[in-house]
């Protein structure tokens, strides 16, 4: 199972919260990431999240989406069930892992 943020959500991700405008990390987590994560886990699949194709990601978007997912799930196995990929900005993969680990 795969999410390509630029195709399945937005090429221009926004800030942290819905109250800050469109395409927030909070909205992405609630509307796409959390449901797809649960669907993949239930099916025994790894959820692949592709960051390529967008016009940049703010740390607030990424922390709220992925750190927020970890806070919501309280599940240390999250890093075994989700794989972040990016050829364009590979440094973001480590940032996201850090947000997940810090949230747990």
KOLVEX-747725 format. One record per residue (C-alpha): z, x, y. Coordinates in steps of 0.2 Angstrom, whole numbers, plus 2048, in hexadecimal, padded with zeros to 3 digits. Layout:
<drenses>
ZXY
...
</drenses>
This chain:
<drenses>
800800800
7FB807811
7FE803823
7F280B830
7FB808840
7EC80A84B
7E27FD841
7F07F283B
7FB7F184A
7F57FA85A
7EC80A860
7F880A86F
80A808868
817804876
829807878
83980486E
83C7F1871
8327E1872
83A7DE883
8317EE88A
8207E7886
8137E5879
8117EF869
8237F6868
82B7FF85A
8377F0858
8287E4856
81F7F084A
82E7F283F
8317DF83E
81F7D983D
8177E6832
8227F582C
8317EB825
8267DE81C
81A7EB815
8287F7810
8317E9806
8207E37FE
81C7F57F8
82E7F87F2
82E7E87E8
81D7ED7E0
8237FE7DC
8178067E8
8198137F6
81580D807
80A819810
80A818823
7FB82082C
7FE82683E
7EC82B841
7E082284D
7ED81E85B
7EF82486C
80082B86A
811826865
82182786F
83182C867
83981C86B
82B812862
82D81D853
84081E853
84180B854
834807847
83A81483A
84C81783F
84E805841
847802830
85480E828
862805832
85C7F482C
85B7F981A
86A805818
86080D809
85F81F807
85081D7FB
84581880A
83E82A80B
8398287F9
8308187FC
82781C80C
81A82A810
81582E822
804836824
7FB83D833
7ED84A834
7EC848847
7FF84A84B
80885183B
817856845
81B843847
81E843834
82D84E836
833844845
83383483C
83C83B82D
849841839
84B830841
84D82882F
85A83582A
86483483A
864821838
86B822827
</drenses>
